[in-house]
Amino acid sequence: MTQWPIGVFASVDAGLGVAWEVIEQLGVPTIQLHAPHPGNRDADAAKRLADKLSSIDVQCTAVFGGFEGESYADIPTVSRTVGLVPASTRESRLAEMIEIADFAKALNCDAVALHLGFVPHEPTADGYDAIVDVTRRLCDHCAGNAQYLHLETGQETAEGLLTFIDQVGRENLKINFDPANMILYGTGKPLDALRQVGGHVRSVHCKDGTWSDQPGETFGAEVPLGQGDVDVRQYLITLKEIGYDGPLTIEREIPEDPERQRAEIGAAIDLLTNLRQEIL
């Protein structure tokens, strides 16, 4: 596979990401997959999906976990509901992530990813140790599957993320870097953050966004790639600087409207293809 293959974020049944017909029409070589709903993650489901991917010559490079009860309505709701941080759902969600990791293994996929949630800024904060512990347990299960665990950026500053990775202390804990999320959540300038965490980045999203007028308090807006405050050309230059050579996975958070997806994702593929040729 060539350096920086261009892929898309896709879904089997959750209504998130690019529709399968669009994936086939666009001819992308890689996808990241939103994990199927419970009940669609057994060995038979994995075999069917693996056969489908093989038939269209697409490689799944990461499977993303998501949970019932999560809401991205606004930043306070994200803090309250997302990931493994909320204590009341932590153990059940850990069990679900373990199931997702095993599903990914059956797909021959060596990376599992998720939004961990809002980790407290300081290791001395109440609850911090429990979040470290659950992340270690998930990392250890992934290690048994010869897998990495990727934490998606957005809810922490670069400094906070580096501190957390150091506290967890697992070699297979890596980062899925999403530059737009740094803008949407108001947690830092994306290219500065990328340079800081670059040694841990193992997968990326190519997504764009605009800053909120109250960064960190209200969400910015996600927009088509190249139309926001992520300097996409400089983003790719920075990825080259840190030595990243994996897929460029386009994530566009719009309804599963095939015509709109073909137009917007097709334009993003053209943009990345031209920049890749120029920069590499």
Stockholm file with secondary structure:
# STOCKHOLM 1.0

chainA/1-280         MTQWPIGVFASVDAGLGVAWEVIEQLGVPTIQLHAPHPGNRDADAAKRLADKLSSIDVQCTAVFGGFEGESYADIPTVSRTVGLVPASTRESRLAEMIEIADFAKALNCDAVALHLGFVPHEPTADGYDAIVDVTRRLCDHCAGNAQYLHLETGQETAEGLLTFIDQVGRENLKINFDPANMILYGTGKPLDALRQVGGHVRSVHCKDGTWSDQPGETFGAEVPLGQGDVDVRQYLITLKEIGYDGPLTIEREIPEDPERQRAEIGAAIDLLTNLRQEIL
#=GR chainA/1-280 SS CCSSCEEEEEESSSSCSBCHHHHHHHTCSEEEEECCCTTSCSHHHHHHHHHHHHHTTCEEEEEECCCTTCCCSSHHHHHHHSTTCSGGGHHHHHHHHHHHHHHHHHTTCCEEEECCCCCCSSTTSTTHHHHHHHHHHHHHHHHHTTCEEEEESSSSCHHHHHHHHHHHCCTTEEEEECHHHHHHHTCCCHHHHHHHHGGGEEEEEECEEECCSSTTTSCCEEECTTSSSSCHHHHHHHHHHTTCCSCEEECCCSCSCHHHHHHHHHHHHHHHHHHHHHHC
#=GC SS_cons         CCSSCEEEEEESSSSCSBCHHHHHHHTCSEEEEECCCTTSCSHHHHHHHHHHHHHTTCEEEEEECCCTTCCCSSHHHHHHHSTTCSGGGHHHHHHHHHHHHHHHHHTTCCEEEECCCCCCSSTTSTTHHHHHHHHHHHHHHHHHTTCEEEEESSSSCHHHHHHHHHHHCCTTEEEEECHHHHHHHTCCCHHHHHHHHGGGEEEEEECEEECCSSTTTSCCEEECTTSSSSCHHHHHHHHHHTTCCSCEEECCCSCSCHHHHHHHHHHHHHHHHHHHHHHC
//
